[in-house]
Structures are given as C-alpha cells and as structure tokens.
Amino acid sequence: MNKKDQFLAFVSLGALAEDLRCDTANAQLIAQMATTIPEHNIPHCPANAAKAFLAYCSGRTDRPFRWMI
C-alpha cells in the first residue's frame, strides 16, 4: 500500500468510528474530502496525518494544516 492508500484507510475507519460514536452520517463526505489531498502533500506518517485531518473535520482544530490544502 502506498502512503495515500494508508491515509485513506485510516481516515475512512476513523470517520466511520466517529459516525457510530456521535450518531452522524459524515463518513462518506470526510472520505471524499480526503481523496482530494495529493499523495505528495501527506506527511511521513499516514496515521498521524489521518488523526490531524479527522480532528480538523470534527472541528477540534481551528484551521487546516498546510498539507491539507
């Protein structure tokens, strides 16, 4: 698996877990947003990148990190 595939897997599972926890239906939208991030912009560790991306999507961080743009 390349870095983007790993990132997308972590984001999808994390978004699904958040949907189940909060009884929402945002996982598909979050996964779709994650697919727009180019592979060369994803940091070295896809798991930490997914964690930061999910925090941004859930509103726990104020602004997106540079690599998300």
Sequence and secondary structure as in RCSB ss.txt:
>XXXX:A:sequence
MNKKDQFLAFVSLGALAEDLRCDTANAQLIAQMATTIPEHNIPHCPANAAKAFLAYCSGRTDRPFRWMI
>XXXX:A:secstr
  HHHHHHHHHHHHHHHHHHHHT   HHHHHHHHHTS GGGS S HHHHHHHHHHHHTT SSS  GGG 
